[in-house]
């Protein structure tokens, strides 16, 4: 019989890359692994992100040894953006003067699960905590708040907060 579904339904957890060409092949096999149908194929291109001039201001409002509260203020309130908190030891491996670019970091950091992706995308000025983006922090490590525009892929450059180490208020 016919099967209808998405690439994720058919081949599992697949995150297609933005602005890329793909070919999907489909054919039937029997229990012995012998092909029993002709090969069907279709080609498609995923949507490419549209570049945005939006910039982001990041301010850390409060913290304890296990929490941080911060505010993200985009220059354009209509631009969707992705927020995460990452250890400096990871982020410092990426950038314009490194072997790996910020685009490489974005590809590495994006979750495979669409629910996790959607829960980290915001618009407008937001006051958030580490829990808001599904992360934890502790007073033994240094972190960055990492933000970039995101709609069908990255639309802006990566913006980093100042490095911080969670601490109890004095």
N, C-alpha and C positions, 0 to 999 in steps of 0.2 A: 504494500500500500504506500501511499504518498506520505511524506513526513514534512510538516511545516514547522519552522522554528527559526531562531536566530543562530548566529555562529556560536554564541555562548551555550545555547541549548544543545547544539549538535556536538561540539568538540570540547565542552567544558569551559573552564575559566580562561577566557581569552580576552586580552585587552588589545584592541586594534589601535594602531598608532594613527594620529591625526594626519590628514593630508597625504595619505599613502594609497597606492594602487594595490588591489588584492584580486586574486582569482580563487574561487571556491570550486573544488572538484567533489563530485558525489557519485558513488556507485554502490551497488549491492554485492554482498558476499554471502556465501553459505557458511554453515558451521565448520567446514573444513578450510575456510579462508579462500575458496575459489570464487573469482568474480562471476556473478550471475546476471549482471545488467550491463548495458553500455555505460560509458562515462559521461556524465553531465557536468557542465561547467558554466559559471557566470563570472563576469568581471565587475568590479565596482571600485570607486574611490571614496575614501572617508572624507568628511568635511574638514577643511583646513581652518585654523583659527584666523581671525581678523585682528591684525595688530592694533593695539590701543596705546594712546599716549598717557593713560592714567598712571599717576604716581601714588605712593602710599606713605603716610606718616604713621609710625608705630611708636606708641608710648607705653612704658610699663608703669602701671598705676599702683600696684601693691604686690607684696609677695611674702610668703612664709617659706620655711625649709621644704615644703612639699606642694606649694601652689604659687601660681603667678596670675595676676589679673592685668590685662593689657587692653589698649584701645587701638584699633586700626581705623584710619581715616583716609579713604580714597579721594583723589582730586575729582573724580567723576563717580557720583553715587549709583550710576546705572551699570558700572562695570562689575561683573561677577569676578570674585577672586578666591584663591585657595589659600588656606592658612594651616601651618603646621608648626610644631616646636621640635627642634632637632639639636642634638649635642654638637658643640663646636667641632669636636674631633671628626665628625662626619662631614659637616658643611665645609670645613676648611680644606677638604680634598678637592673641592670644585671651585671654578671661577675662571675669569678671563686669563689669568696668568698661570693656570694649572693645566695638567694633561687632560682633565675632564672638565667640560663646560657646565654652566648652570643648566643647560638643556639636558645634559646627561643626568644631573642631579634630579631634575623634575621627573624624568622617565623612571629613575630609581625610586623616588619617593611616592609617586602616585600609587594608591592602593589598588589591588586587583578587584576588590569588591566595590561595586557601584554605590552601595549604601554608605560605605566609609568615604568614598569620594564626595558624594552629595552632601554629607554631613559636615564637610570641611569647606564648602563653598558658600560665600556670603556676598551681600551687596550692601552698600551704604556704610555709614560709620557704625562700628560694632565694638562693644566692650565684652571681652571674652576671658575665659580661664583656660588652663591646660585641659581641663575636663571637656570644655566645649569642643575641642578638636581631637578628643580621644587620645590624649597624651598624658604622661605623668612626668614630673620633675622631682629632683631631690637636691639637697644642699651640698652634694659631693661632686657635682659635675657642672660644667659651664654649658649654656644653651644660647641659641638664637631663636627668635620668632622669625619665621620665613614666610613671605607672602609673594604671590605673583598673580596677575590677571589670568583667568582661565575660563574659556568658553570654546568647546570643541578642541581644546589644547591650550597651551600657554599663549597669552595675548600681550604680556608685558615682560619686562626684565624682572629678575628676582630682586626683592627688597629684603634686607636683613635688619633686624633690630640691633642695638648694641648688644654685645655679649653680656650675659648675666649669669650669676650663680645664686640660686634661691637661698634666702636667708630670713630668719625671723626679724621682725622690725625691732629696732633699738629702743 
